[in-house]
Amino acid sequence: MTGSTDSRTPLRVGLVGYGLAGSVFHAPLVSATEGLVLDTVTTGDPGRREQARAAYPGVRVAGSPEELWARAAELDLVVVASPNKTHVPFATAALEAGLPVVVDKPVAGTAAEARALAALAEERGLLLSVFQNRRWDNDFLTLRALLADGAFGEVQRFESRFERWRPRLKGGWRESGAPEEIGGLLYDLGSHVVDQALVLFGPVVRVYAESDVRRPGAEADDDTFLALTHANGVRSHLYVSATTAQLGPRFRVLGQNAGLVKYGLDPQEAALREGLRPVAGRPWGMEPESMWGTLGAGESPLTGGGTPVETLPGDYPAYYAAVAAALRGDGANPVTAHEAAAALDVLEAAKRSAREGVTVEIDG
């Protein structure tokens, strides 16, 4: 590992990319993490360079990632938050320069590429972590706690929706149909819902998917459904969409003894977009009681029912705190490239299923 790992010295972070991911998620969370300091922001866009300087006085600004590789001895971590098609080449270059790496999701376009990156990191003895921030969503943390308490009995079906109403295209590489861009919702929001399903219910053995391009002028999938069969028998039904005029529940969990219905999206992304920042000792990731989910069985859909379940606070800062601990040898990698590869196995199977109209088996 490059740089100092003395616990009294902040670890210096170079950030590649200052678009949505870099400016809204990574830069604020790195800066809010004790033991990390945002040293350099890399972007070729003059306007974004000025934005970075204004938001983080004293930060260095570089025009290309190569400037970071040349300064590898001065850095302790590189965060790759650039467009999807650059994730593998930039992560590879950083690792080859001797730098630990955090890569935004999806880490790669294929599971094979993710596993090759993992092998390179292991060969070099370097951390390679994947930014799956929605493992620290408030509703997901609450659901994990309920599962640990046995609130449902045996879970039979898990429904997860990451839906939006965006009837007009925004443009940019995320909506591109060019395969090299790795655009579309399957690899964007799908990376989150699949990762969450795997964390909750383990390996997947069978995948069926339907994927559509709904909006006029769209090139990439904007309305996709996945049906997963887990090795333990749980079925996950996952929806990602930009064309949903009436949003469904974020989570619906159906178990042998009880079920949970939870509406609404974790508030942390909205807070970060508004310029709010997590500060130690202050409330963060909280939601009002009116947004809590309900747990119960047999209640009437007309009258409601069930017991409200307090939503735990969301905790995106926990990801980079865990990264800092792992770099110092005080904790485990919070999200490994091997975990990301398992999610990519599912995404690749879903892509094939939707294209060919078949159910795809995944070998264990």
N, C-alpha and C positions, 0 to 999 in steps of 0.2 A: 504494500500500500504506500502511496506517496504521501508526503506531507507529515505533519506532526499528529500523533494520536494521543498526546498528553491531554488528560481530561480537563486541564485548566485552560487549554488553548482551543479557541473555536475552530472547527473544521471549515475549510474554505470551499465554497461551492461555485462551480461554473454552470450557468444555465444556457442551454442551446435552444433558442426559439423564444419569442416574446409575443406570440399571438394569444389566442384565448387560453390555451393550456398554461403557457408560461406566465402570462401577466395576471390571470385570475386565480390560478391554483398554486403553481409551484413557487413563484417568487414570494407571494405573501406567506405561504406556509413555511418555506425555508427561513425567511426572515423572522418568523414568530417562534422558531424552535431554538430553545436554549442549547448552546453548543455548536450551532451552525451559523455561518455568516455568508450572505450572498456577496461573492467576490466579483464575479463577472457575468454580464448578460451578453449573449451573442445574438445579433440580428442584423440582417442586411438592409432593413427598412429604416430610412432616416427618421421618420416620424416615431417609430417605436423606440429607436435609440433615445430620442428626447424624452419620451414617456418614461422610460426606465430610469434615466438620470433624474427626472423630476420626482419620481416615486421613491427612489433609493439614492439619496445624495451620497456621493463618494463611491458608488459602484463603478467598476470598470465596464466599458462597453467595447465589444469586439465585433468586427464585421463578418467573421467567418469562424466556423468551429476549428479550423486548422490552427488558429491563434491560441486556442485552448490546449490543443495537443502539444504545441511548442512550449507551453508553460506548465507542462504536467507536474513538474517538481514543486510548483507553487500552489497546487490545488490538491484537495482531498476527496472530491466527489464531482462528477459531472451529471447533470440532469438533462436528458434528451426529451424536449417538449416541442419538437419541430413536427412538420407533417409526417403522416404515417409512413410514406415511402422512404423517408430518411432514417427511420428508427434503426434498422439493421446496420446500414453502413456507418452511421455515426456512433452507435454503441460499439461496433467492432473496432473502429478507429480509436475510441477512448480506451477500451480495454487493452488494445495493442500498445497504447501509450503509457500503460500502467495505471490507469485511473479507474476506481470503482465507479459504477454507473447506476443511475435510476432512469428507467425508460417509461414514458407514458404508455398507456394501453392504446391499441394492441401492440405488444412488443415487436411483433413481426406479422407478415402476411400469412405464414404457414407455421405449423407446429415444428416441422423439421428445422426451419430457420431459428426458431426459439430455442430448440434443443442444441443447435450448433453454437448459439451465443452462450448458453449455459455451460457447454463444454469448454469454450474458450475462457470464460470467467474462472471456472474451476481449475483449468490448467495454469492460469496466471495467479491463482490464489486471491481473486478480487471479488468484491461484492457486486452482484448484478441483481437489482430489484426492480419490480414492475409496479407502477403507480396504479393501484386498484383502490382509489379513495373511497368507493362506495361500500367497502367492507366496514367503514366507519360512519355510515349513514345512521341517523338516529333510529329509524324504523328497523333497520337490519340488526343493529345491536340489541334492540328490544326483542326481536324475534328469536335471536340466538339465546337470549336469556330465558325466554319462555320455553324453548325446546329443551334447554338444559334442565329446566324445572319439571319437565314432563307434562306441560300444561295441555297437550293435545292428545295424549296417548299415542298410539301408532299413527304417524302421519301417512295419509293416503295420497293427497294431491296438494301441490304447491303451485299457486298462480302468482305470477309477478308481471307487472306492467310498467313499462317506462314509455309513457305515451305523451305526445304533444299535439297541439293544433297549430300547424304552420302550413297553411294552404299555399303560401307563396314561397318560391325558392329564394334562398339567400345568396346562392352562388358560392364559388370556392371549391377547393379540392375535396371537401367532405361530401359534396353532392356529385362529384365526377363519376362517370361510368368507366373511365380508363382503368383497367385492372391494376396497373402499377401504382395508382393512387391509394388503393385499399380504402375506397370511400364506401358510402352507404351505411344504413343503420345497423345491419347485421354485425359489422365489425366495430361500430361505434357504440351505440347503446347496448347492442347485443353482447359486447365484451363484458359489460357490467352485470347484466342479468344472468348470463351463463356462469360467470365467476361466482356470483352469490349462490346460485343453485348448487354448484359443486362444493362450496364451503359448507353449506347447510346439510347436504344429503349425499355427498360422496360421488364416486365415479359414475359415469354414464355409459350404458351399454347399447342404447338404441336411440336414434334421432330421426324425427320427421319434421319437415319444415315447409312453410308456404311463404314465398317472398314475392312482393309486387312492387312495381313502379307506378304509383297512382297519380302524381301531380303532373299536369301538363308541362312538358319541357324537361321533366326530370330524367336523369340518366341512371341513377343508382337507386337501390331499393329504399323505399321510404315507408313500407308497411309490411312487417314480417312477423310470423308466428313460428315458434318452435315447441315441439312436444318431445320431452326427454324422458326416457325410462332409466332410472338409476339402478345400480346393481342391487341395492337393498329393496327394490320394489316401488319406491316412491316415484310418482309421475310429476314432472314439472312442466307446466304450461306457461310459456314466456312470450310476452308481446312487446314489440318495439315499433313505434309508429310516429310519424310526423303528421298524420292525416286523421287524427281522432277528434271528432267534433264534440264528443261527450266522453270525458276521461273515466276509465274504470278504476277500481281500487288498486292502489300500489301493490298491496299484498292481499291475497286470500289464501289461508292455510286451512285445509280440511283434515281433521284427524278422527281417530276412532271415538274419542270422547268429547272433543270440542273443536271449534274453529275460530279463526281470527280474521277480521276484516279491517284493513287499514287504508285510509285514503290519504292523499297528499304526498308531496315530495319533501325530503329532507331540506331544511332551510339554509344549509351552509353555503351552497353554491350561490344562491341569491344574495346572501350577506356579503360574500367575497366580491361579487359583481358590483355591489353598491359601495365598495371601498371599506367595508368593515373588516377588522382584523381580530383574530383570536389573541387574547391577552390572559396570561396566567392569573387565576383567581377571580376572573370575571365570567359570567354566564356565557356559554357559547353552544350553538347547535340545539337550542331549546325550542319547543313549540308549545302553543297554548293548549289548554285542556280540550278545547273544541275540536282539535285535530287528532286526539288520541284514538287508537283503534279500540274495537270491542271484541271481547272473548266470550264465547258461550256456545249453546247448542239448542236448535229447535225454535229459535225466536222467529216471530212473524216478520216477513219482509215489509209488511205494511205498517207495522207499529214499531219496528226496530227491536231493540233488546240486546241482551248480552251485557257484560260488565266492562266498563271502560278500563283500559290498561294504560297506565302512565307511560309515555314514550321517554326512553332514556335519552340523555343529551347526545347529540352527534359529536364526533371527535376526529375530524380530519387531521388535526395536529399530531395525533398519536402515530400516524404513519411516519412522518419525518423524525419524530422522537425515537421511534424504533430503529430507523435507518441510522441515526447518530449513534445509538447504543450498539448496533451491530458493527459499525465501523470501528468502534473502540473495543470491540471484543466483549461487550457486556450484554449481548442479547442476540436473538436470531433474526435473520432476514425476514421482514414482515410479509413479503410476497415474492416467492422465488420464480425464476424463469421456467422451472419445471411445472409449477402450478399454472403459469400462463400458457404453457404448451398444451396442458390438458384441456384448458378452455378452448384453445385453437383447434384441437382435435374435434371438439363439438361444433365449432363454427364452420370448419371445413366440411364436416359431415352434413350440417344444415344447408350449406351452399349447394352441395351435390344433391341433397334430397329435394330441394326446391327446384333445381334445374331439371332433374330427371324424373321427378314425381315418384320417388321411391323412399322407402324407409332404409336407413343406413345403420349397419351394425358397427360398433366400435370395439376393437379387440382390446382386452385388458392388458 
